[in-house]
Amino acid sequence: MTALAAGPQHGYGIITDIVRISGKRARLRAGTLYAALDRLQAEGLVAADREEIVDGRARRYYRLTPDGELRLAAEAERLRHNADTATARLQARGTRQGLGELGSAFGGGLSAVFGELGRAQ
C-alpha cells in the first residue's frame, strides 16, 4: 500500500517501487503482487484506477481508496510507536551506538526491521 501512497501505479511500477522503498530487501513476483492486490481490492483498500494499452498490452493502474489511506496511516503509526518504544528501551539500557549505526547494521534502517517484525506477528 505504501507504493500507492504517492499516487496510482501499474503492477510493474509497484514492483519496482517496493524494491526501492525496501532498500532492495523485498522483491515481489507478479503473481504475489496481483494476489495481494486482489485481496486489497476485496477489502476495499485498493481500487483499479484506469487502464492503458502500452505496446499492445493492457496496463492496469491501481490506487489507494480513502479506507486504504486510513489503514496505511494506522499501520505507519503502529510502526512509529514500535520504533519509539524500541528506541526508548535501548536508550534506557544505555546503548551507546547511534540509531543510524544500528540501522546500517540491519541494512537500511530500523523502520525496515520493525516493519519486518510487524509482518511476522
Secondary structure, 3 states (H helix, E strand, C coil): CHHHCCCCEEHHHHHHHHHHHCCCCCCCCHHHHHHHHHHHHHCCCEEEEEEEEECCEEEEEEEECHHHHHHHHHHHHHHHHHHHHHHHHHHHCCCCCCHHHHHHHCCCCHHHHHHHHHHHC
